[in-house]
Amino acid sequence: MDKLKMHSPDMTQQNIEKIQALFPNCVTESRGANGELKLAIDFDQLKQELSNSIVEGPQERYHLNWPGKRASIFSSNAPIAKTLRPDINDSLNFDITKNLFIEGDNLDVIKLLQESYLNKVGVIYIDPPYNTGKDFLYDDDFSESYDDYIINSNQKNDLNERLVSNLESNGRFHSDWLTRMYSRLKLSRNLLDDHGVIFVSINDREVHNLRKILDEIFGAENFIASLIWDKNHSAQAGIFKVYHEYILVYAKDINFVDTPQSTGGELFEAGAMKRESSRHPSSEFKFPAGVRFNAPEGTELVGTWGGIESVELVSGRMVCENGVTKYDVTLKASYTQKNQMQQYFYGDRDSLVDSRGQKISEFYFTSSGKVKIVKVRGVDTPQSTLKDYGTQGSISTDLATLFGMDQTPLDNPKPVNMIKDFIRWFSYKDDVIIDYFAGSGTTAHSVLQLNSEDGGNRKFVLVQLPVLCSESSPAFDAGYSMISEITKERVRRAGAKILEGECHKDWNKDVGFRVLKVDTSNMTDVYYSPDQVTQGSLNLLVDNIKVDRTDEDLLFQVLLDWGVDLTLPIRKETIQGKSVFFVDDDALVACFDLRINEALIKELATKEPLRVVFRDDGFESDAVKINAEQIFKQVSPHTEVKAI
């Protein structure tokens, strides 16, 4: 039964909707006095629509603005008191893998990775929730469980009834989506290497807005392409059947982005002369005898030939004998590759490449006496329309088969081969690949598949919010309660299947991943004024580490704070009766045990690590704590010493 509305109709909003029907460009979104977003009239624009002359108004400039943009910028810059806690039992090959799977809100994760992955990522691919009015919207103050978050953010009441939906009738329909995307994309740019590229999947509803915010964040000059994926499937009803989605592609710096490399090594031909013009003036070139000439035996060309791509015989004879030119011959034409011809016929052929780095294999004459060039294809020129990756139905069927299910565990997965091509086109073989809307885990599957084919050692970082699966979904029936569980299982199954097939001899076969989970800081939050301090609270000031945190939790917080690679190998040893962690042997040494003495400190100093860290309250005495730094200065002066 529908609930009664306990208020009269909002006549202002109804009137705005009437104006919107007549002048849609005059209706925008605005925040009211109580902070609520509603539809509003742009009166300057409306005046202009109703006037026969230019109406005075605010200064015009080209930009995209919306209610919440400043809040989004603030959100992206605001610090958070969060950390990443390792889950060794949920990981695969935790000790040796270079891949990461992180559970939590992706804005938190991107912030936490700003030090460890700053300027280190080759490719980012994301498939964010499209703005359909039904998608879950990430909250930018995510610090509780999913259920608590939904209730506390007023999206559900205590009876589990949904209160908020980003419906198109809501004034915040576009603003909410833009606000959440802007902060994440803004921080993404920091992670990309100079040669880095980001791919963002999107549909028609927000592609125009997405392109504008990407232009603003990355710079319009760094736009690479708007790809159109023909998925040969439509579940939408309307005037047209929509069979496509978009993928917007941007570079961090277009000047560092290379043309995609070809892996086939096949030969291809191109013309080496043009119609005479100011760009291609006519000039003479002497060809030595013995150049391939694809003409009948005994053919001789004289005078001028070639039509609009004119070739003039200057000296010598153009005669075909045994499939090659019999004599030296000087020809006048509008050559496009004259410098390369000079090197090919009279210089070092082995080092000869074109302007795109493709090896030049041969110059020869056609039967009509035109010059052709043969190259080894070294670059791809992908089409902006992506067609050959299967239908949405077949892609879903493949994922269902991988899980041993009759139906796909998640709707609308992306094709592995398409994401694999994106990565192959723009990544180096040791790059880091990030997907912070991981979903079904296609990006990780694509990284593993590509590595197995070309011997690369690319690493993936997946980020997925632990969103509940619908109780009516095939995934829930199969025993999966969270989408993140599906993602991890996809990677496990994909890796195992790839290892069963033929793999490149140079691949390290790393199909594992370390699971890290976003949580509050490991440090106790103590914010007391002097009159609030009691005897009991003084204990918190002594032990500043939360009681439920492990040594491994502390170690990863240190790695984050120091900006150390989160996938470096970790070894745990017992020295002087204390547990000591060695990260990448000497990159970091950590001991979080209590009652540390000088003997242990001296032994650790002899190992000369780059960094060493202890608990602030872990020393046997204040004297030992004071002496610790002095001991390292004497034995290992380059070691950075810290306490938490």
C-alpha positions in Angstrom: 0.0 0.0 0.0 1.4 3.4 -0.9 2.0 5.8 1.9 0.0 9.1 2.0 1.9 12.2 1.3 1.7 14.5 4.3 2.2 17.7 2.5 0.6 19.7 -0.3 2.1 19.6 -3.9 5.2 21.7 -4.6 3.7 24.1 -7.1 7.0 25.7 -7.8 8.6 22.5 -8.9 5.5 21.7 -11.0 5.8 25.1 -12.7 9.5 24.5 -13.3 8.7 21.2 -14.9 6.3 23.0 -17.3 9.0 25.5 -18.2 11.4 22.6 -18.7 9.0 21.1 -21.3 9.2 24.4 -23.3 12.8 25.4 -22.6 14.9 22.5 -21.3 18.1 24.5 -21.6 16.8 27.0 -19.0 16.4 24.4 -16.2 19.3 23.4 -14.1 20.1 22.1 -10.6 20.4 24.3 -7.6 20.9 23.8 -3.9 18.3 25.4 -1.6 18.7 27.0 1.8 18.4 23.6 3.5 21.0 22.1 1.3 18.5 20.1 -0.8 19.1 19.8 -4.5 16.1 20.7 -6.7 15.4 21.8 -10.3 15.8 25.5 -10.7 15.3 28.1 -13.5 18.3 29.8 -15.0 16.5 33.2 -15.3 19.3 34.8 -17.4 18.9 32.0 -20.0 15.1 32.2 -19.9 15.2 36.0 -20.5 17.5 35.3 -23.5 15.0 32.8 -24.9 12.2 35.3 -24.6 14.1 38.3 -25.9 14.9 39.5 -29.5 18.2 41.0 -28.4 21.2 39.9 -26.3 20.3 40.1 -22.6 22.9 41.3 -20.1 24.0 38.6 -17.6 26.9 36.9 -15.9 30.2 36.7 -17.9 30.2 33.7 -20.2 32.9 31.1 -20.1 33.2 27.5 -21.3 33.0 25.1 -18.3 31.0 22.4 -16.7 29.5 23.2 -13.3 27.0 21.5 -11.0 25.9 21.7 -7.3 28.4 19.6 -5.4 31.5 20.2 -7.6 33.3 22.1 -4.9 32.4 19.5 -2.4 33.8 16.8 -4.7 37.1 18.7 -5.0 37.2 19.1 -1.2 36.5 15.4 -0.8 39.3 14.4 -3.1 41.8 16.6 -1.1 40.6 15.8 2.4 42.8 13.3 4.4 41.3 10.2 5.9 42.2 8.2 9.0 42.0 4.8 7.3 44.4 1.9 6.7 44.6 -1.4 4.7 44.5 -4.6 6.8 45.8 -7.8 5.2 43.6 -10.9 5.0 46.1 -13.7 4.5 43.5 -16.5 4.6 41.4 -14.9 1.8 44.5 -14.3 -0.3 46.1 -16.5 -2.9 49.9 -17.0 -2.7 50.1 -14.0 -0.3 53.9 -14.3 0.3 55.0 -14.2 -3.4 52.3 -12.5 -5.5 52.7 -9.0 -6.9 48.9 -8.5 -7.4 46.5 -6.8 -5.0 42.8 -7.2 -4.3 41.4 -4.4 -2.1 38.0 -4.4 -0.5 36.5 -1.0 0.4 35.2 2.3 -0.9 37.4 3.1 -3.9 37.8 6.8 -3.0 39.4 5.7 0.3 41.6 3.2 -1.5 42.8 5.7 -4.2 43.7 8.1 -1.4 45.6 5.4 0.5 47.5 4.4 -2.7 48.6 8.0 -3.4 52.1 7.4 -1.9 52.8 3.7 -2.8 51.5 4.0 -6.4 52.2 7.7 -7.2 53.2 8.0 -10.9 53.6 4.2 -11.1 50.4 3.0 -13.0 50.5 2.2 -16.7 46.8 1.7 -17.4 43.6 2.3 -15.5 40.4 0.7 -16.7 37.1 1.4 -14.9 33.6 0.4 -15.6 31.7 2.6 -13.1 28.0 2.3 -12.3 26.1 3.9 -15.1 23.6 6.5 -14.1 20.4 4.5 -14.5 18.7 5.8 -11.4 19.0 2.4 -9.8 22.7 1.9 -9.3 24.3 2.0 -5.9 26.1 5.3 -5.4 29.4 5.2 -3.5 29.4 7.4 -0.4 32.5 9.5 0.1 32.4 9.1 3.9 32.4 5.3 4.0 33.5 4.2 7.4 31.0 1.6 8.5 29.5 -1.7 7.3 27.5 -1.6 4.1 24.1 -2.1 5.9 24.9 0.6 8.5 26.1 2.9 5.8 22.9 2.6 3.8 20.8 3.3 7.0 23.1 6.0 8.4 23.2 7.8 5.1 19.3 7.9 5.1 19.0 5.5 2.1 17.1 3.0 4.2 15.0 3.2 7.3 15.0 0.7 10.3 12.5 -1.4 8.4 15.0 -1.9 5.6 12.9 0.2 3.2 14.9 2.1 0.6 14.5 5.8 1.0 16.8 7.3 -1.7 17.1 6.4 -5.4 18.9 8.6 -7.9 15.8 8.9 -10.0 15.8 11.0 -13.1 13.0 13.1 -11.5 15.3 13.9 -8.7 17.1 17.3 -9.1 20.4 15.6 -8.2 20.2 13.0 -10.9 23.3 14.2 -12.8 24.9 16.1 -9.9 25.3 13.2 -7.6 26.9 11.0 -10.3 29.3 13.8 -11.3 30.3 14.6 -7.8 31.3 11.0 -7.0 33.1 10.5 -10.3 35.0 13.8 -10.3 36.8 13.1 -7.0 37.8 9.6 -8.1 39.0 10.6 -11.5 40.9 13.6 -10.1 42.9 11.3 -7.8 43.4 8.7 -10.6 45.5 11.1 -12.6 48.1 11.2 -9.8 48.6 7.4 -10.0 49.3 7.3 -13.7 52.9 7.2 -15.0 53.8 9.8 -17.6 53.0 7.3 -20.3 49.8 6.2 -18.5 46.4 5.9 -20.1 42.9 5.7 -18.5 39.9 3.9 -20.1 36.4 4.7 -18.8 33.3 2.7 -19.9 30.1 4.6 -20.0 26.7 4.7 -21.8 24.8 7.5 -23.6 23.3 8.9 -20.5 26.5 10.5 -19.0 29.0 10.3 -21.8 28.8 14.0 -22.5 29.3 15.0 -18.9 32.1 12.4 -18.4 34.0 13.7 -21.4 33.8 17.3 -20.0 35.1 16.3 -16.6 37.9 14.2 -18.1 38.8 17.2 -20.3 39.0 19.3 -17.2 41.0 16.8 -15.1 43.3 15.4 -17.8 43.3 18.3 -20.3 41.4 18.2 -23.6 44.8 17.9 -25.4 45.3 14.5 -23.8 42.1 13.1 -25.2 43.0 10.0 -27.3 39.7 8.5 -28.5 36.0 7.9 -27.9 35.7 4.2 -28.6 32.4 2.6 -29.4 31.9 -1.0 -28.4 29.3 -2.8 -30.6 28.2 -5.5 -28.1 25.6 -6.8 -30.5 23.0 -6.9 -27.8 20.3 -4.7 -26.3 18.2 -5.1 -23.3 16.8 -1.6 -23.5 13.4 -0.7 -24.9 12.8 2.6 -26.7 12.7 4.2 -30.1 16.1 2.7 -31.0 17.7 -0.5 -29.8 20.9 0.5 -28.2 23.7 -1.9 -29.1 26.7 0.1 -28.1 28.6 1.5 -25.2 31.4 4.0 -25.1 34.9 3.9 -23.7 36.6 7.3 -23.3 40.4 7.1 -23.5 42.7 9.8 -22.0 46.5 10.1 -21.5 48.2 11.6 -18.6 50.5 13.2 -21.1 49.9 12.5 -24.8 53.5 13.4 -25.6 54.7 10.2 -23.8 52.1 7.8 -25.3 53.4 5.5 -28.1 51.4 4.2 -30.9 50.1 0.6 -30.0 52.6 -2.0 -31.0 51.8 -4.9 -33.3 52.6 -8.4 -32.2 52.0 -10.2 -35.5 55.2 -9.2 -37.4 53.5 -9.5 -40.7 54.6 -7.7 -43.9 52.6 -4.9 -45.5 53.0 -2.7 -48.5 52.6 1.0 -49.1 53.2 3.5 -51.9 56.6 5.3 -51.9 55.5 8.1 -54.3 52.7 10.7 -54.5 51.3 13.1 -57.0 53.6 16.1 -57.2 52.8 18.9 -54.8 54.5 21.5 -52.6 54.7 18.9 -49.8 56.1 16.2 -52.2 58.1 18.0 -54.9 59.6 16.0 -57.7 63.3 15.0 -57.5 65.7 12.5 -59.0 67.0 9.2 -57.5 69.4 6.7 -58.9 68.3 3.1 -58.4 71.1 0.4 -58.7 70.6 -2.6 -60.9 69.0 -5.6 -59.3 65.8 -4.0 -57.8 62.8 -6.3 -57.9 60.6 -5.4 -60.9 57.2 -7.2 -61.0 56.9 -7.0 -64.8 56.9 -9.6 -67.6 60.4 -10.7 -68.8 61.9 -8.2 -71.2 59.6 -5.3 -70.3 61.2 -1.9 -70.9 59.6 1.4 -69.8 60.7 4.6 -71.6 59.9 8.3 -71.4 57.2 9.1 -68.7 54.7 6.7 -67.1 52.5 6.4 -64.0 49.7 8.8 -64.7 49.1 11.4 -62.0 51.9 9.8 -59.9 54.3 10.6 -62.7 57.7 8.9 -63.2 60.2 10.2 -65.7 63.2 8.3 -67.0 66.3 10.6 -66.6 69.1 8.2 -67.5 69.8 4.5 -67.9 67.3 1.8 -69.1 64.3 0.5 -67.2 64.5 -3.1 -68.3 63.1 -6.3 -66.5 65.4 -9.3 -66.6 64.8 -12.4 -64.3 62.3 -10.3 -62.2 64.8 -7.5 -61.5 66.1 -4.3 -63.1 68.9 -5.1 -65.5 70.7 -1.7 -65.4 71.2 1.3 -63.1 68.4 3.8 -63.7 67.8 7.4 -62.6 64.1 8.3 -62.2 62.4 11.6 -61.4 59.3 11.4 -59.3 57.6 12.7 -56.1 59.1 10.3 -53.6 57.7 10.1 -50.1 60.5 7.9 -48.6 63.6 9.3 -50.3 65.8 9.3 -47.2 64.9 5.7 -46.5 65.5 4.7 -50.1 69.0 6.3 -49.8 69.8 4.2 -46.7 68.2 1.1 -48.1 70.2 1.1 -51.4 73.4 2.8 -50.3 73.6 2.4 -46.5 72.8 0.2 -43.5 69.7 -1.8 -44.2 69.6 -3.6 -40.9 68.9 -0.5 -38.9 66.4 1.0 -41.3 63.0 1.9 -39.8 60.3 4.4 -40.7 59.1 7.3 -38.6 57.0 5.0 -36.5 59.8 2.6 -35.8 58.7 -0.1 -38.2 61.4 -2.0 -40.0 61.7 -1.4 -43.7 62.1 -4.7 -45.5 62.3 -3.7 -49.2 61.7 -1.2 -52.0 60.6 -2.6 -55.4 58.9 -1.6 -58.7 55.4 -2.6 -59.7 54.7 -3.8 -63.2 53.7 -0.2 -64.1 57.0 1.1 -62.8 55.8 2.7 -59.5 57.9 2.4 -56.3 56.5 0.4 -53.4 57.8 0.0 -49.9 57.5 -3.2 -47.8 57.5 -2.9 -44.0 57.3 -5.3 -41.0 54.2 -4.2 -39.2 55.3 -2.9 -35.9 52.3 -0.8 -34.8 48.6 -1.2 -34.7 46.1 1.4 -35.7 43.0 0.2 -33.9 39.6 1.2 -35.1 37.5 3.4 -32.9 34.6 1.0 -33.4 35.1 -2.2 -31.5 33.2 -5.1 -33.1 35.0 -8.4 -32.7 34.7 -9.2 -29.0 31.6 -11.3 -29.1 28.0 -10.5 -28.0 27.0 -9.5 -24.5 25.2 -12.9 -24.4 28.3 -14.9 -25.3 30.5 -13.0 -22.8 28.0 -13.6 -20.0 27.8 -17.3 -21.0 31.6 -17.6 -20.8 31.6 -16.2 -17.3 28.8 -18.5 -16.3 30.8 -21.5 -17.7 33.9 -20.4 -15.7 31.8 -20.5 -12.5 30.1 -23.8 -13.5 26.7 -22.0 -13.4 23.8 -21.9 -15.8 23.6 -18.1 -15.5 26.2 -15.4 -15.2 26.9 -14.4 -11.6 27.1 -10.7 -12.5 25.2 -9.0 -15.3 26.9 -7.3 -18.3 30.6 -8.4 -17.8 33.1 -6.9 -20.2 34.9 -9.1 -22.7 38.4 -10.3 -21.7 39.8 -9.8 -25.1 38.7 -6.2 -25.3 40.3 -5.2 -22.0 43.3 -7.3 -22.9 43.7 -5.3 -26.1 43.5 -2.0 -24.2 46.2 -3.2 -21.8 48.4 -4.5 -24.7 48.1 -1.3 -26.7 49.3 1.0 -24.0 51.2 -0.9 -21.3 54.8 -2.0 -20.8 55.3 -5.6 -19.8 56.0 -4.7 -16.2 53.3 -2.1 -15.7 50.8 -1.9 -12.9 47.1 -2.1 -14.1 44.4 -0.7 -11.8 40.6 -1.2 -11.9 38.8 0.4 -8.9 35.3 -0.7 -10.1 36.4 -4.3 -10.3 33.0 -5.9 -10.6 33.3 -9.4 -12.1 37.1 -9.1 -12.2 37.5 -8.9 -16.0 40.5 -6.6 -15.8 42.5 -9.1 -13.6 41.5 -12.0 -15.9 42.7 -9.9 -18.9 46.1 -9.1 -17.3 46.8 -12.8 -16.5 45.7 -13.9 -20.0 48.0 -11.3 -21.7 50.9 -12.1 -19.4 50.6 -15.8 -20.3 50.6 -14.9 -24.0 53.5 -12.4 -24.2 55.6 -13.3 -21.2 54.8 -10.0 -19.4 54.9 -9.5 -15.7 52.1 -6.9 -15.4 50.6 -6.5 -12.0 46.9 -5.8 -11.2 45.3 -3.9 -8.4 41.5 -4.5 -8.1 39.3 -2.5 -5.8 35.7 -3.6 -5.1 33.2 -2.4 -2.5 31.8 -5.4 -0.5 28.3 -4.8 -1.9 25.6 -7.3 -1.0 24.4 -9.6 -3.8 20.7 -9.5 -4.4 18.9 -12.4 -2.7 17.1 -13.1 -6.0 20.4 -13.3 -8.1 22.0 -16.5 -9.4 25.2 -15.5 -7.5 23.3 -15.5 -4.2 21.8 -18.9 -5.0 25.3 -20.2 -5.7 26.4 -19.1 -2.2 28.0 -15.7 -2.9 26.8 -13.0 -0.5 29.1 -10.2 -1.7 30.1 -9.0 -5.1 33.7 -8.9 -3.9 33.5 -12.7 -3.3 32.5 -13.2 -6.9 35.4 -11.0 -8.0 38.0 -13.0 -6.1 36.6 -16.3 -7.2 36.7 -15.2 -10.8 40.4 -14.4 -10.5 41.1 -17.7 -8.8 39.3 -19.7 -11.4 40.7 -17.7 -14.4 44.3 -18.1 -13.1 43.9 -21.8 -12.6 42.4 -22.2 -16.1 45.2 -20.2 -17.7 47.9 -22.3 -16.0 46.3 -25.4 -17.5 46.9 -24.1 -21.0 50.1 -23.2 -23.0 52.0 -20.3 -21.3 54.8 -18.1 -22.5 58.2 -19.4 -21.3 59.1 -16.0 -19.8 56.0 -15.6 -17.7 56.4 -15.9 -14.0 53.0 -17.5 -13.7 51.9 -15.2 -10.9 48.1 -15.7 -10.6 47.8 -14.9 -7.0 46.7 -11.8 -5.1 47.0 -10.2 -1.7 43.7 -9.3 -0.1 43.7 -6.0 1.8 40.6 -4.5 3.4 39.9 -0.8 4.2 39.5 -0.2 7.9 39.9 2.6 10.4 43.4 3.5 11.5 45.2 1.0 13.7 45.9 3.8 16.1 43.6 4.6 19.0 41.6 7.8 18.4 42.3 9.9 21.5 40.9 13.4 21.5 40.5 14.6 25.0 40.6 18.0 26.6 42.4 18.2 29.9 39.2 18.2 32.0 38.0 15.0 30.2 41.0 12.9 31.1 40.4 10.2 33.7 42.6 7.5 35.2 41.1 5.0 32.8 41.7 7.1 29.7 45.3 7.5 30.6 45.9 3.9 29.6 44.9 4.8 26.0 47.6 7.4 26.0 50.2 4.8 26.9 49.0 2.1 24.4 48.1 4.0 21.2 47.4 0.8 19.2 43.9 -0.7 19.0 43.6 -4.0 20.8 42.2 -6.0 17.9 45.1 -5.2 15.5 47.8 -7.7 14.6 51.4 -7.1 13.8 50.6 -7.7 10.1 48.0 -4.9 10.3 50.7 -2.5 11.8 53.2 -3.5 9.1 50.8 -2.6 6.2 50.0 0.7 7.8 53.7 1.4 8.0 54.1 0.4 4.3 51.3 2.9 3.4 52.7 5.7 5.5 56.2 5.3 4.1 54.9 4.8 0.5 56.5 1.4 0.2 55.4 -1.1 -2.5 52.5 -3.1 -1.0 53.5 -6.2 -2.9 57.1 -6.6 -1.8 58.0 -10.0 -0.4 57.6 -10.2 3.3 59.6 -12.6 5.5 59.1 -13.1 9.3 61.9 -14.3 11.5 62.5 -14.8 15.2 65.5 -12.8 16.5 66.4 -12.5 20.1 63.1 -14.1 20.9 61.2 -11.3 19.1 59.2 -11.5 15.8 60.8 -9.4 13.1 59.4 -8.6 9.6 61.8 -8.2 6.7 60.2 -6.5 3.7 62.2 -7.2 0.5 65.1 -8.2 2.7 66.4 -4.8 3.6 63.8 -2.3 2.3 62.1 -2.2 5.7 62.6 -4.1 9.0 59.8 -3.9 11.6 59.4 -5.3 15.1 56.2 -4.6 17.0 56.9 -6.8 20.0 57.2 -5.3 23.5 60.2 -5.1 25.8 62.8 -4.6 22.9 66.3 -4.4 24.3 69.6 -3.0 22.9 70.9 -6.4 21.9 68.0 -6.8 19.4 68.5 -3.2 18.2 72.3 -3.8 17.6 71.6 -7.0 15.7 69.1 -5.3 13.4 71.4 -2.4 12.8 74.1 -4.8 11.5 71.6 -5.8 8.7 71.7 -2.2 7.5 68.1 -1.8 6.4 66.8 1.2 4.5 64.1 1.7 7.2 63.3 0.3 10.6 60.2 0.7 12.7 59.2 -0.2 16.3 56.2 0.4 18.5 56.5 3.6 20.4 55.8 1.8 23.7 57.7 -1.4 22.7 61.1 -0.5 24.2 62.3 -2.1 27.4 63.0 1.3 28.9 63.1 5.0 28.0 66.9 4.7 27.9 66.7 1.9 25.2 64.3 4.0 23.2 66.7 7.0 23.3 69.7 4.9 22.4 68.0 3.1 19.5 68.5 6.0 17.1 72.1 6.5 18.2 72.9 2.8 17.7 71.6 3.0 14.1 73.5 6.2 13.4 76.8 4.5 14.4 76.2 1.1 12.8 74.0 1.9 9.8 73.8 5.7 9.4 71.7 5.6 6.2 68.8 3.7 8.0 65.7 5.8 8.7 64.3 5.0 12.2 60.7 5.5 13.2 58.3 4.5 16.0 54.5 4.2 15.8 
